[in-house]
Amino acid sequence: MMIKKKRIVVLDTETTGINFYGLPHINHRIIEIGAIEIINRRFTGNNFHVYIKPNRSIDPEALNIHGINDSFLLDKPSFEDISDEFLKYISNSELVIHNAVFDIGFINQELQMLNKKIDKIDTICSVIDTLKIAQKLFPGKKNNLDALCKRYKITKSARNLHSAIIDATLLGRLYLLMTGGQESMFVYDNISSNTIFKEKKNTIANKKPLKVLYATKKEIQLHEEYLEYMKKHGICLWNKFFS
């Protein structure tokens, strides 16, 4: 029996300007898309990253956030040029986005401008908003990407400014940790060697041997008494397997 692999695409965008929540994304455009593929909770290295010419100037407020200027985008493709490749990449996947209403709003607007006959992006993908997950896990606390990286002790040394591809990579790590408890670091084994952010390396050779603490006679006696108590009041699996 073939097990169907779960495909997740962690996505982030950068734009020409910032809009207040609840208002249309009028007059602003996407200038960068970064997406990271995760299959069965493993980074595959099959990522999607593109800069986009918006055919309008970038607001100073947005420039201060991502540092992408107008001249850099002059020779980049338009959204129309990359739209088919982008839609093919995200199809049959579960999109993971932080504050999804922002990015989905921009993507939907771009598609509507192209008359792609797609009402909303969530008609071809399901969407998970990690901001909502974080708000349930940490109610009343700051839950932006920076705060969450600090909380989960994720290195973001390469992130001087916002970047869609860097932020998507960080968010992928956060998502695995937020949905998997104490996540093994081996979950990142498949990240390609040219990953855009640097990891702190743990040198096993420099680690001291773990100190083993053995139970005292008194602790062993109390443990056995507790097992006997459990045996009298129900099924004691420890006695069953080790007697």
N, CA, C and O of each residue as an XYZ file, in Angstrom:
972
protein
N       0.836     -1.197      0.000
C       0.000      0.000      0.000
C       0.876      1.256      0.000
O       1.726      1.419      0.876
N       0.676      2.128     -0.965
C       1.483      3.343     -1.063
C       0.917      4.422     -0.142
O      -0.266      4.756     -0.201
N       1.799      4.965      0.718
C       1.395      6.025      1.636
C       1.525      7.367      0.935
O       2.584      7.687      0.395
N       0.476      8.140      0.938
C       0.495      9.450      0.293
C       1.321     10.415      1.123
O       1.092     10.566      2.323
N       2.284     11.071      0.482
C       3.142     12.015      1.175
C       2.445     13.361      1.329
O       1.854     13.882      0.383
N       2.522     13.912      2.527
C       1.910     15.208      2.796
C       2.855     16.310      2.334
O       3.993     16.387      2.797
N       2.395     17.155      1.431
C       3.231     18.225      0.886
C       2.789     19.566      1.461
O       1.630     19.964      1.336
N       3.733     20.248      2.088
C       3.497     21.572      2.663
C       4.376     22.575      1.937
O       5.545     22.302      1.665
N       3.819     23.730      1.626
C       4.597     24.828      1.057
C       4.495     26.010      2.016
O       3.418     26.571      2.221
N       5.625     26.376      2.593
C       5.683     27.523      3.500
C       5.992     28.755      2.653
O       6.997     28.793      1.944
N       5.120     29.762      2.732
C       5.186     30.868      1.776
C       5.236     32.222      2.472
O       4.629     32.434      3.522
N       5.995     33.144      1.839
C       6.021     34.522      2.314
C       6.184     35.449      1.111
O       6.710     35.043      0.075
N       5.734     36.687      1.255
C       5.869     37.673      0.180
C       6.404     38.981      0.734
O       6.281     39.267      1.925
N       6.999     39.771     -0.149
C       7.309     41.167      0.144
C       6.568     42.017     -0.880
O       6.339     41.575     -2.006
N       6.192     43.236     -0.496
C       5.326     44.050     -1.344
C       5.823     45.495     -1.441
O       6.745     45.900     -0.732
N       5.201     46.247     -2.318
C       5.592     47.647     -2.515
C       5.127     48.551     -1.386
O       5.624     49.667     -1.239
N       4.176     48.079     -0.587
C       3.649     48.918      0.483
C       2.890     48.106      1.492
O       2.643     46.916      1.297
N       2.524     48.750      2.566
C       1.828     48.086      3.664
C       0.413     48.631      3.760
O       0.207     49.844      3.706
N      -0.543     47.760      3.901
C      -1.935     48.170      4.034
C      -2.449     47.811      5.414
O      -1.998     46.836      6.014
N      -3.373     48.579      5.910
C      -4.002     48.238      7.165
C      -4.901     47.021      6.965
O      -5.536     46.874      5.921
N      -4.950     46.163      7.961
C      -5.759     44.950      7.865
C      -7.221     45.308      7.603
O      -7.764     46.257      8.168
N      -7.831     44.522      6.735
C      -9.242     44.722      6.444
C      -9.488     45.612      5.252
O     -10.606     45.662      4.737
N      -8.447     46.330      4.794
C      -8.607     47.196      3.636
C      -8.067     46.505      2.386
O      -7.169     45.669      2.480
N      -8.602     46.842      1.231
C      -8.106     46.233     -0.003
C      -6.632     46.564     -0.227
O      -6.122     47.556      0.294
N      -5.956     45.722     -1.007
C      -4.537     45.920     -1.297
C      -4.385     46.812     -2.529
O      -3.550     46.552     -3.396
N      -5.181     47.841     -2.593
C      -5.226     48.705     -3.772
C      -3.901     49.441     -3.950
O      -3.321     49.964     -2.998
N      -3.447     49.462     -5.183
C      -2.260     50.220     -5.595
C      -0.932     49.646     -5.118
O       0.116     50.237     -5.377
N      -0.952     48.524     -4.437
C       0.304     47.903     -4.040
C       0.443     46.534     -4.690
O      -0.547     45.870     -4.997
N       1.703     46.124     -4.897
C       1.975     44.906     -5.650
C       3.005     44.031     -4.941
O       3.742     44.496     -4.071
N       3.041     42.766     -5.327
C       4.042     41.828     -4.813
C       5.359     42.045     -5.545
O       5.383     42.196     -6.766
N       6.462     42.059     -4.784
C       7.781     42.201     -5.414
C       8.703     41.007     -5.144
O       9.749     40.875     -5.781
N       8.322     40.146     -4.208
C       9.127     38.952     -3.946
C       8.231     37.853     -3.410
O       7.359     38.093     -2.575
N       8.458     36.636     -3.905
C       7.782     35.441     -3.379
C       8.859     34.440     -2.991
O       9.753     34.139     -3.782
N       8.768     33.930     -1.776
C       9.658     32.870     -1.315
C       8.834     31.717     -0.793
O       7.930     31.918      0.018
N       9.131     30.512     -1.244
C       8.357     29.350     -0.813
C       9.290     28.159     -0.586
O      10.190     27.900     -1.385
N       9.065     27.449      0.499
C       9.889     26.317      0.910
C       9.021     25.062      0.940
O       7.943     25.070      1.533
N       9.479     23.993      0.310
C       8.719     22.744      0.289
C       9.125     21.840      1.444
O      10.309     21.624      1.703
N       8.108     21.315      2.135
C       8.304     20.335      3.200
C       7.416     19.130      2.897
O       6.208     19.279      2.708
N       8.003     17.957      2.851
C       7.237     16.726      2.627
C       7.516     15.772      3.781
O       8.666     15.470      4.099
N       6.429     15.305      4.401
C       6.551     14.422      5.569
C       7.492     15.005      6.624
O       8.318     14.301      7.204
N       7.338     16.333      6.857
C       8.080     17.061      7.879
C       9.586     17.080      7.608
O      10.385     17.124      8.543
N       9.965     17.048      6.352
C      11.361     17.152      5.934
C      11.493     18.235      4.879
O      10.702     18.279      3.936
N      12.485     19.114      5.022
C      12.781     20.090      3.982
C      13.362     19.349      2.783
O      14.281     18.545      2.943
N      12.841     19.606      1.585
C      13.291     18.876      0.407
C      14.334     19.621     -0.410
O      15.074     18.997     -1.171
N      14.411     20.935     -0.273
C      15.307     21.724     -1.112
C      14.664     22.161     -2.409
O      15.254     22.933     -3.165
N      13.445     21.671     -2.684
C      12.704     22.076     -3.888
C      11.931     23.358     -3.558
O      10.754     23.314     -3.201
N      12.605     24.478     -3.684
C      12.029     25.754     -3.263
C      11.681     26.642     -4.458
O      12.124     26.395     -5.579
N      10.894     27.663     -4.204
C      10.490     28.620     -5.241
C      10.831     30.017     -4.748
O      10.385     30.427     -3.677
N      11.626     30.753     -5.532
C      12.007     32.097     -5.126
C      12.132     32.979     -6.354
O      12.828     32.642     -7.312
N      11.448     34.114     -6.313
C      11.491     35.023     -7.456
C      11.269     36.461     -6.989
O      10.476     36.721     -6.084
N      11.992     37.393     -7.630
C      11.719     38.822     -7.474
C      10.860     39.261     -8.660
O      11.001     38.739     -9.766
N       9.970     40.224     -8.420
C       8.966     40.592     -9.424
C       8.965     42.098     -9.650
O       8.992     42.881     -8.700
N       8.932     42.491    -10.910
C       8.821     43.911    -11.258
C       7.376     44.360    -11.066
O       6.478     43.804    -11.698
N       7.127     45.353    -10.208
C       5.751     45.714     -9.865
C       5.130     46.793    -10.751
O       3.926     47.038    -10.678
N       5.950     47.440    -11.589
C       5.474     48.549    -12.438
C       4.887     49.696    -11.612
O       3.923     50.344    -12.020
N       5.479     49.927    -10.463
C       5.153     51.075     -9.625
C       6.296     51.234     -8.624
O       7.091     50.313     -8.437
N       6.379     52.386     -7.987
C       7.457     52.636     -7.035
C       7.148     51.996     -5.682
O       5.999     51.703     -5.351
N       8.203     51.794     -4.927
C       8.081     51.190     -3.603
C       7.968     52.289     -2.542
O       8.738     53.249     -2.542
N       7.008     52.133     -1.652
C       6.829     53.108     -0.573
C       8.039     53.102      0.358
O       8.613     52.043      0.608
N       8.437     54.271      0.877
C       9.578     54.348      1.800
C       9.420     53.440      3.017
O      10.396     52.848      3.478
N       8.194     53.326      3.541
C       7.964     52.484      4.718
C       8.280     51.019      4.423
O       8.863     50.321      5.253
N       7.888     50.561      3.231
C       8.162     49.181      2.839
C       9.648     48.977      2.562
O      10.208     47.936      2.904
N      10.285     49.966      1.945
C      11.719     49.889      1.655
C      12.521     49.714      2.936
O      13.508     48.979      2.958
N      12.104     50.383      3.994
C      12.797     50.252      5.275
C      12.670     48.852      5.868
O      13.505     48.427      6.667
N      11.626     48.147      5.471
C      11.387     46.804      6.011
C      12.196     45.747      5.257
O      12.872     44.921      5.871
N      12.120     45.779      3.907
C      12.771     44.711      3.130
C      14.017     45.155      2.367
O      14.800     44.305      1.944
N      14.226     46.453      2.179
C      15.432     46.935      1.521
C      15.497     46.690      0.026
O      16.558     46.864     -0.573
N      14.404     46.293     -0.590
C      14.373     46.055     -2.038
C      13.984     47.355     -2.727
O      12.894     47.877     -2.490
N      14.864     47.887     -3.580
C      14.595     49.190     -4.191
C      14.102     49.063     -5.633
O      14.132     47.981     -6.220
N      13.657     50.170     -6.182
C      13.060     50.189     -7.521
C      14.044     49.755     -8.606
O      13.680     48.987     -9.497
N      15.272     50.233     -8.541
C      16.248     49.921     -9.590
C      16.575     48.430     -9.635
O      16.817     47.882    -10.710
N      16.583     47.773     -8.475
C      16.873     46.339     -8.424
C      15.826     45.526     -9.182
O      16.136     44.464     -9.723
N      14.593     46.019     -9.222
C      13.486     45.254     -9.808
C      13.253     45.553    -11.296
O      12.400     44.924    -11.922
N      13.989     46.490    -11.856
C      13.723     46.921    -13.235
C      13.837     45.793    -14.250
O      13.059     45.748    -15.203
N      14.792     44.877    -14.069
C      14.991     43.807    -15.044
C      14.356     42.485    -14.621
O      14.633     41.443    -15.215
N      13.509     42.524    -13.601
C      12.884     41.304    -13.100
C      11.592     41.007    -13.855
O      11.004     41.919    -14.436
N      11.134     39.748    -13.862
C       9.895     39.394    -14.552
C       8.671     39.990    -13.873
O       8.720     40.333    -12.691
N       7.586     40.116    -14.605
C       6.322     40.564    -14.018
C       5.624     39.381    -13.364
O       6.020     38.232    -13.559
N       4.584     39.665    -12.588
C       3.820     38.569    -11.980
C       3.211     37.683    -13.055
O       3.143     36.465    -12.895
N       2.770     38.287    -14.139
C       2.206     37.500    -15.238
C       3.215     36.503    -15.778
O       2.856     35.381    -16.134
N       4.480     36.910    -15.841
C       5.522     36.036    -16.381
C       5.747     34.801    -15.520
O       6.090     33.739    -16.040
N       5.559     34.928    -14.221
C       5.867     33.811    -13.317
C       4.618     33.121    -12.774
O       4.728     32.140    -12.038
N       3.453     33.612    -13.122
C       2.209     33.136    -12.495
C       1.946     31.656    -12.740
O       1.562     30.939    -11.817
N       2.146     31.188    -13.967
C       1.874     29.774    -14.262
C       2.812     28.860    -13.476
O       2.384     27.854    -12.909
N       4.087     29.220    -13.449
C       5.067     28.419    -12.700
C       4.740     28.428    -11.210
O       4.858     27.404    -10.536
N       4.333     29.575    -10.706
C       3.990     29.701     -9.292
C       2.775     28.848     -8.940
O       2.793     28.117     -7.950
N       1.723     28.941     -9.748
C       0.506     28.167     -9.486
C       0.768     26.669     -9.579
O       0.199     25.886     -8.817
N       1.611     26.280    -10.494
C       1.967     24.863    -10.620
C       2.730     24.395     -9.385
O       2.531     23.280     -8.902
N       3.605     25.260     -8.885
C       4.415     24.898     -7.719
C       3.560     24.700     -6.466
O       3.792     23.761     -5.705
N       2.582     25.568     -6.247
C       1.800     25.484     -5.004
C       0.610     24.540     -5.106
O      -0.022     24.244     -4.092
N       0.287     24.057     -6.308
C      -0.885     23.190     -6.467
C      -0.695     21.892     -5.681
O       0.428     21.417     -5.508
N      -1.801     21.331     -5.211
C      -1.798     20.080     -4.443
C      -0.916     20.177     -3.192
O      -0.213     19.231     -2.835
N      -0.968     21.317     -2.551
C      -0.169     21.484     -1.339
C      -1.004     22.171     -0.270
O      -2.098     22.673     -0.527
N      -0.454     22.175      0.930
C      -1.053     22.887      2.049
C      -0.164     24.097      2.305
O       0.999     23.942      2.676
N      -0.699     25.300      2.110
C       0.096     26.507      2.291
C       0.187     26.866      3.768
O      -0.822     26.895      4.473
N       1.395     27.139      4.226
C       1.623     27.610      5.587
C       2.142     29.036      5.497
O       3.195     29.283      4.910
N       1.397     29.981      6.084
C       1.715     31.404      5.964
C       1.512     32.068      7.322
O       0.579     31.724      8.048
N       2.378     33.013      7.666
C       2.214     33.760      8.912
C       1.429     35.033      8.617
O       1.839     35.857      7.800
N       0.294     35.178      9.298
C      -0.658     36.260      9.000
C      -1.137     36.129      7.547
O      -0.922     37.011      6.716
N      -1.782     35.013      7.282
C      -2.135     34.623      5.914
C      -3.012     35.643      5.198
O      -2.932     35.760      3.975
N      -3.842     36.379      5.920
C      -4.753     37.327      5.276
C      -3.976     38.352      4.451
O      -4.463     38.806      3.415
N      -2.787     38.716      4.895
C      -1.969     39.698      4.187
C      -1.469     39.134      2.849
O      -1.726     39.708      1.791
N      -0.755     38.007      2.910
C      -0.157     37.436      1.697
C      -1.212     36.922      0.724
O      -1.103     37.132     -0.485
N      -2.239     36.248      1.253
C      -3.297     35.722      0.386
C      -4.036     36.860     -0.300
O      -4.414     36.742     -1.466
N      -4.244     37.963      0.414
C      -4.908     39.122     -0.183
C      -4.146     39.662     -1.375
O      -4.745     39.984     -2.401
N      -2.839     39.765     -1.254
C      -2.018     40.248     -2.355
C      -2.006     39.266     -3.527
O      -2.114     39.673     -4.683
N      -1.876     37.974     -3.223
C      -1.836     36.969     -4.292
C      -3.157     36.946     -5.047
O      -3.173     36.906     -6.277
N      -4.262     36.973     -4.313
C      -5.570     36.984     -4.963
C      -5.740     38.209     -5.858
O      -6.299     38.112     -6.950
N      -5.259     39.357     -5.392
C      -5.364     40.564     -6.199
C      -4.558     40.435     -7.494
O      -5.028     40.825     -8.562
N      -3.348     39.888     -7.395
C      -2.520     39.700     -8.587
C      -3.205     38.767     -9.590
O      -3.176     39.017    -10.795
N      -3.809     37.710     -9.096
C      -4.492     36.753     -9.975
C      -5.720     37.384    -10.617
O      -6.001     37.146    -11.792
N      -6.447     38.180     -9.856
C      -7.626     38.851    -10.410
C      -7.230     39.830    -11.502
O      -7.945     39.968    -12.495
N      -6.122     40.500    -11.338
C      -5.650     41.439    -12.348
C      -5.276     40.734    -13.651
O      -5.322     41.330    -14.727
N      -4.905     39.450    -13.539
C      -4.538     38.675    -14.724
C      -5.719     37.914    -15.322
O      -5.593     37.285    -16.372
N      -6.867     37.976    -14.648
C      -8.044     37.215    -15.078
C      -7.731     35.727    -15.210
O      -8.037     35.098    -16.223
N      -7.114     35.180    -14.166
C      -6.705     33.780    -14.182
C      -7.854     32.811    -13.913
O      -7.650     31.597    -13.865
N      -9.039     33.341    -13.742
C     -10.224     32.521    -13.498
C     -10.089     31.698    -12.211
O     -10.609     30.588    -12.102
N      -9.386     32.270    -11.260
C      -9.280     31.668     -9.934
C      -9.864     32.669     -8.952
O      -9.316     33.756     -8.765
N     -10.970     32.307     -8.328
C     -11.626     33.239     -7.415
C     -10.725     33.578     -6.233
O     -10.512     34.747     -5.912
N     -10.202     32.538     -5.592
C      -9.333     32.721     -4.438
C      -8.284     31.619     -4.435
O      -8.514     30.515     -4.930
N      -7.124     31.944     -3.864
C      -6.027     30.982     -3.854
C      -6.386     29.737     -3.061
O      -5.870     28.654     -3.335
N      -7.285     29.886     -2.059
C      -7.643     28.712     -1.268
C      -8.594     27.768     -1.995
O      -9.049     26.780     -1.419
N      -8.898     28.070     -3.267
C      -9.661     27.106     -4.076
C      -8.737     26.036     -4.657
O      -9.206     24.985     -5.095
N      -7.425     26.295     -4.664
C      -6.483     25.282     -5.167
C      -5.560     24.774     -4.064
O      -4.832     23.802     -4.266
N      -5.583     25.420     -2.903
C      -4.752     25.007     -1.762
C      -5.531     25.212     -0.468
O      -6.388     26.090     -0.374
N      -5.218     24.393      0.517
C      -5.689     24.707      1.866
C      -4.645     25.622      2.498
O      -3.476     25.592      2.114
N      -5.061     26.430      3.460
C      -4.169     27.434      4.043
C      -4.140     27.298      5.558
O      -5.185     27.238      6.205
N      -2.935     27.249      6.117
C      -2.736     27.243      7.563
C      -2.077     28.557      7.955
O      -1.040     28.922      7.401
N      -2.672     29.267      8.904
C      -2.126     30.535      9.367
C      -1.376     30.299     10.675
O      -1.992     30.038     11.708
N      -0.044     30.390     10.630
C       0.749     30.141     11.834
C       0.572     31.231     12.885
O       0.856     31.002     14.061
N       0.107     32.412     12.480
C      -0.172     33.442     13.472
C      -1.285     32.981     14.405
O      -1.214     33.200     15.614
N      -2.312     32.343     13.849
C      -3.418     31.840     14.668
C      -2.955     30.720     15.587
O      -3.403     30.620     16.729
N      -2.042     29.865     15.078
C      -1.493     28.800     15.920
C      -0.728     29.404     17.086
O      -0.885     28.986     18.234
N       0.112     30.406     16.772
C       0.931     31.049     17.806
C       0.063     31.748     18.850
O       0.375     31.720     20.040
N      -1.014     32.369     18.409
C      -1.893     33.077     19.346
C      -2.577     32.122     20.308
O      -2.881     32.494     21.441
N      -2.826     30.880     19.862
C      -3.406     29.883     20.755
C      -2.357     29.342     21.724
O      -2.652     29.065     22.887
N      -1.123     29.196     21.225
C      -0.049     28.683     22.069
C       0.446     29.722     23.069
O       0.794     29.389     24.202
N       0.476     30.988     22.640
C       1.022     32.065     23.464
C       0.054     33.249     23.519
O       0.372     34.325     23.013
N      -1.103     33.069     24.116
C      -2.093     34.160     24.165
C      -1.568     35.367     24.922
O      -0.961     35.236     25.985
N      -1.810     36.544     24.359
C      -1.414     37.768     25.020
C       0.036     38.169     24.814
O       0.467     39.205     25.320
N       0.805     37.358     24.071
C       2.214     37.679     23.833
C       2.428     38.129     22.390
O       1.574     37.920     21.528
N       3.593     38.756     22.137
C       3.950     39.117     20.769
C       4.189     37.844     19.974
O       4.922     36.961     20.421
N       3.582     37.742     18.807
C       3.698     36.522     18.020
C       4.119     36.787     16.581
O       3.743     36.050     15.670
N       4.912     37.859     16.380
C       5.467     38.054     15.050
C       6.646     37.097     14.864
O       7.022     36.378     15.790
N       7.225     37.093     13.658
C       8.271     36.129     13.341
C       9.497     36.299     14.231
O      10.077     35.314     14.689
N       9.888     37.540     14.476
C      11.053     37.792     15.326
C      10.840     37.260     16.740
O      11.714     36.604     17.307
N       9.675     37.550     17.297
C       9.382     37.115     18.664
C       9.346     35.599     18.768
O       9.834     35.027     19.743
N       8.771     34.948     17.766
C       8.679     33.483     17.790
C      10.046     32.830     17.620
O      10.340     31.824     18.266
N      10.884     33.400     16.751
C      12.241     32.861     16.584
C      13.016     32.951     17.890
O      13.737     32.022     18.257
N      12.869     34.058     18.582
C      13.536     34.228     19.870
C      12.996     33.229     20.885
O      13.753     32.648     21.663
N      11.687     33.036     20.870
C      11.051     32.131     21.838
C      11.493     30.685     21.625
O      11.680     29.935     22.583
N      11.659     30.298     20.338
C      12.052     28.927     20.016
C      13.558     28.780     19.803
O      14.040     27.719     19.407
N      14.307     29.884     20.079
C      15.764     29.862     19.977
C      16.241     29.461     18.569
O      17.149     28.644     18.415
N      15.617     30.049     17.564
C      16.009     29.818     16.172
C      16.934     30.939     15.718
O      16.588     32.115     15.832
N      18.108     30.580     15.204
C      19.079     31.565     14.744
C      18.558     32.291     13.513
O      18.090     31.656     12.569
N      18.636     33.612     13.518
C      18.241     34.404     12.353
C      19.304     35.462     12.073
O      18.999     36.631     11.835
N      20.575     35.013     12.108
C      21.702     35.929     11.946
C      21.749     36.560     10.557
O      22.287     37.656     10.396
N      21.184     35.873      9.537
C      21.225     36.413      8.173
C      20.070     37.364      7.893
O      19.967     37.897      6.789
N      19.199     37.585      8.874
C      17.984     38.354      8.639
C      18.122     39.773      9.173
O      17.524     40.120     10.192
N      18.914     40.594      8.480
C      19.009     41.998      8.858
C      17.748     42.754      8.453
O      17.301     43.662      9.153
N      17.177     42.362      7.305
C      15.928     42.930      6.808
C      14.983     41.782      6.477
O      15.395     40.623      6.424
N      13.727     42.108      6.257
C      12.775     41.091      5.831
C      13.152     40.588      4.442
O      13.589     41.359      3.588
N      12.979     39.301      4.231
C      13.200     38.671      2.932
C      12.230     37.513      2.826
O      12.124     36.708      3.751
N      11.520     37.416      1.714
C      10.494     36.390      1.586
C      11.078     34.987      1.700
O      10.483     34.124      2.344
N      12.236     34.745      1.083
C      12.795     33.392      1.097
C      13.394     33.057      2.460
O      13.265     31.928      2.931
N      14.048     34.027      3.095
C      14.591     33.785      4.433
C      13.459     33.601      5.442
O      13.502     32.695      6.274
N      12.449     34.463      5.362
C      11.331     34.376      6.297
C      10.555     33.076      6.122
O      10.082     32.503      7.104
N      10.418     32.602      4.881
C       9.723     31.335      4.644
C      10.505     30.177      5.254
O       9.918     29.239      5.794
N      11.833     30.246      5.167
C      12.665     29.195      5.751
C      12.544     29.183      7.271
O      12.386     28.127      7.884
N      12.620     30.369      7.872
C      12.459     30.464      9.320
C      11.073     29.993      9.756
O      10.925     29.300     10.763
N      10.069     30.381      8.983
C       8.699     29.999      9.322
C       8.504     28.488      9.210
O       7.753     27.896      9.984
N       9.183     27.870      8.246
C       9.109     26.415      8.121
C       9.613     25.732      9.378
O       9.002     24.779      9.859
N      10.718     26.213      9.906
C      11.260     25.651     11.136
C      10.307     25.888     12.312
O      10.076     25.001     13.134
N       9.763     27.100     12.371
C       8.815     27.419     13.442
C       7.579     26.527     13.376
O       7.112     26.022     14.397
N       7.058     26.341     12.170
C       5.852     25.525     12.002
C       6.083     24.096     12.511
O       5.231     23.536     13.200
N       7.228     23.515     12.173
C       7.515     22.157     12.625
C       7.623     22.093     14.139
O       7.170     21.130     14.758
N       8.219     23.109     14.734
C       8.338     23.135     16.188
C       6.986     23.375     16.863
O       6.667     22.740     17.868
N       6.200     24.288     16.310
C       4.903     24.609     16.918
C       3.912     23.465     16.797
O       3.004     23.350     17.620
N       4.065     22.624     15.796
C       3.108     21.534     15.577
C       3.663     20.173     15.954
O       2.968     19.164     15.836
N       4.924     20.135     16.413
C       5.509     18.835     16.720
C       6.150     18.728     18.077
O       6.846     17.749     18.347
N       5.943     19.701     18.945
C       6.538     19.648     20.274
C       8.040     19.766     20.198
O       8.569     20.631     19.501
N       8.740     18.882     20.927
C      10.205     18.906     20.954
C      10.709     18.258     19.677
O      10.936     17.049     19.637
N      10.883     19.048     18.646
C      11.232     18.550     17.318
C      12.710     18.188     17.238
O      13.567     18.940     17.704
N      13.004     17.033     16.644
C      14.399     16.638     16.452
C      15.064     17.537     15.423
O      14.443     17.906     14.426
N      16.318     17.890     15.658
C      17.036     18.732     14.713
C      17.313     17.998     13.407
O      17.642     18.631     12.404
N      17.179     16.630     13.403
C      17.403     15.901     12.172
C      16.330     16.181     11.133
O      16.458     15.777      9.977
N      15.273     16.872     11.542
C      14.228     17.251     10.596
C      14.759     18.188      9.530
O      14.117     18.367      8.494
N      15.919     18.791      9.759
C      16.481     19.736      8.807
C      17.614     19.132      7.978
O      18.344     19.871      7.316
N      17.780     17.801      7.998
C      18.890     17.168      7.301
C      18.869     17.422      5.805
O      19.923     17.454      5.170
N      17.682     17.604      5.228
C      17.583     17.724      3.784
C      17.674     19.154      3.269
O      17.458     19.387      2.079
N      17.993     20.132      4.143
C      18.198     21.486      3.660
C      19.477     21.507      2.845
O      20.500     20.996      3.299
N      19.446     22.084      1.656
C      20.615     22.105      0.792
C      21.744     22.901      1.429
O      21.511     23.761      2.279
N      22.977     22.605      1.006
C      24.148     23.216      1.619
C      24.238     24.708      1.379
O      24.928     25.412      2.117
N      23.556     25.202      0.361
C      23.598     26.637      0.069
C      22.393     27.368      0.624
O      21.981     28.403      0.099
N      21.813     26.803      1.723
C      20.684     27.461      2.375
C      21.046     28.891      2.721
O      22.169     29.175      3.136
N      20.056     29.821      2.541
C      20.385     31.221      2.609
C      20.613     31.774      4.015
O      21.006     32.933      4.149
N      20.380     30.987      5.065
C      20.744     31.482      6.383
C      21.718     30.503      7.030
O      21.703     29.312      6.718
N      22.564     30.999      7.928
C      23.613     30.194      8.544
C      23.108     29.578      9.840
O      22.423     30.228     10.629
N      23.460     28.313     10.044
C      23.106     27.607     11.267
C      24.282     27.613     12.230
O      25.437     27.588     11.805
N      23.997     27.644     13.503
C      25.040     27.422     14.489
C      25.298     25.922     14.563
O      24.368     25.138     14.754
N      26.548     25.525     14.415
C      26.894     24.115     14.401
C      27.210     23.623     15.819
O      27.908     24.280     16.591
N      26.670     22.451     16.124
C      26.979     21.823     17.404
C      28.103     20.826     17.186
O      27.943     19.882     16.413
N      29.222     21.012     17.843
C      30.351     20.112     17.691
C      30.285     19.061     18.781
O      30.534     19.348     19.952
N      29.948     17.845     18.390
C      29.754     16.764     19.357
C      31.038     16.486     20.128
O      31.007     16.155     21.314
N      32.174     16.627     19.434
C      33.454     16.314     20.071
C      33.723     17.188     21.280
O      34.436     16.781     22.197
N      33.157     18.387     21.289
C      33.404     19.320     22.388
C      32.459     19.132     23.565
O      32.616     19.772     24.604
N      31.482     18.256     23.399
C      30.509     18.072     24.464
C      31.050     17.128     25.535
O      31.718     16.145     25.213
N      30.767     17.419     26.813
C      31.181     16.562     27.911
C      30.229     15.376     28.009
O      29.048     15.504     27.688
N      30.738     14.206     28.456
C      29.858     13.038     28.621
C      28.741     13.347     29.606
O      28.940     14.075     30.578
N      27.566     12.788     29.345
C      26.438     13.015     30.238
C      26.668     12.296     31.570
O      27.131     11.156     31.598
N      26.348     12.962     32.644
C      26.482     12.378     33.969
C      25.270     11.502     34.259
O      24.129     11.945     34.124
N      25.523     10.247     34.663
C      24.443      9.306     34.953
C      24.154      9.328     36.451
O      25.055      9.121     37.264
N      22.908      9.576     36.811
C      22.476      9.573     38.207
C      21.648      8.322     38.468
O      20.571      8.158     37.894
N      22.147      7.436     39.333
C      21.458      6.196     39.648
C      20.506      6.394     40.828
O      20.742      7.218     41.711
N      19.430      5.617     40.817
C      18.454      5.706     41.906
C      19.057      5.170     43.203
O      19.838      4.219     43.190
N      18.688      5.788     44.315
C      19.140      5.321     45.621
C      18.292      4.124     46.047
O      17.252      3.854     45.447
N      18.740      3.404     47.088
C      17.976      2.259     47.588
C      16.588      2.693     48.056
O      15.598      1.992     47.848
N      16.540      3.872     48.697
C      15.264      4.381     49.190
C      14.325      4.689     48.022
O      13.133      4.387     48.090
N      14.861      5.297     46.939
C      14.046      5.620     45.757
C      13.529      4.360     45.094
O      12.387      4.326     44.636
N      14.369      3.299     45.034
C      13.952      2.024     44.435
C      12.842      1.391     45.260
O      11.873      0.863     44.714
N      12.993      1.449     46.605
C      11.977      0.885     47.492
C      10.636      1.602     47.315
O       9.594      0.956     47.212
N      10.665      2.949     47.282
C       9.439      3.721     47.102
C       8.801      3.423     45.752
O       7.576      3.365     45.645
N       9.626      3.234     44.716
C       9.111      2.923     43.383
C       8.401      1.571     43.384
O       7.320      1.435     42.810
N       9.005      0.572     44.027
C       8.400     -0.763     44.075
C       7.098     -0.742     44.865
O       6.142     -1.434     44.516
N       7.064      0.058     45.939
C       5.835      0.179     46.722
C       4.721      0.818     45.890
O       3.555      0.438     45.994
N       5.100      1.787     45.070
C       4.109      2.450     44.218
C       3.564      1.487     43.163
O       2.373      1.518     42.853
N       4.434      0.626     42.607
C       3.995     -0.355     41.625
C       3.031     -1.355     42.254
O       2.051     -1.759     41.630
N       3.315     -1.750     43.494
C       2.421     -2.667     44.189
C       1.066     -2.021     44.420
O       0.029     -2.674     44.310
N       1.082     -0.715     44.745
C      -0.169      0.030     44.930
C      -0.975      0.041     43.632
O      -2.187     -0.177     43.645
N      -0.291      0.299     42.503
C      -0.957      0.301     41.202
C      -1.518     -1.078     40.870
O      -2.599     -1.195     40.291
N      -0.779     -2.115     41.239
C      -1.211     -3.483     40.948
C      -2.509     -3.819     41.674
O      -3.372     -4.512     41.134
N      -2.639     -3.318     42.915
C      -3.837     -3.583     43.699
C      -5.056     -2.841     43.185
O      -6.187     -3.287     43.380
N      -4.828     -1.685     42.515
C      -5.938     -0.831     42.088
C      -6.147     -0.840     40.575
O      -6.880     -0.005     40.047
N      -5.527     -1.749     39.895
C      -5.708     -1.816     38.447
C      -4.639     -2.672     37.810
O      -4.129     -3.605     38.430
N      -4.299     -2.360     36.579
C      -3.287     -3.123     35.846
C      -1.971     -2.362     35.885
O      -1.911     -1.196     35.495
N      -0.938     -3.008     36.344
C       0.383     -2.378     36.382
C       1.208     -2.934     35.229
O       1.743     -4.038     35.328
N       1.314     -2.196     34.160
C       2.007     -2.677     32.966
C       3.486     -2.928     33.215
O       4.075     -3.820     32.604
N       4.097     -2.144     34.110
C       5.524     -2.335     34.380
C       5.769     -3.723     34.958
O       6.682     -4.423     34.519
N       4.955     -4.135     35.949
C       5.126     -5.467     36.534
C       4.854     -6.568     35.509
O       5.487     -7.624     35.533
N       3.902     -6.305     34.607
C       3.505     -7.299     33.616
C       4.650     -7.584     32.651
O       4.910     -8.732     32.289
N       5.339     -6.498     32.236
C       6.399     -6.667     31.230
C       7.729     -7.085     31.838
O       8.521     -7.755     31.176
N       7.992     -6.702     33.092
C       9.330     -6.903     33.648
C       9.364     -7.891     34.811
O      10.412     -8.077     35.430
N       8.232     -8.525     35.116
C       8.225     -9.507     36.208
C       8.820    -10.820     35.735
O       8.903    -11.775     36.508
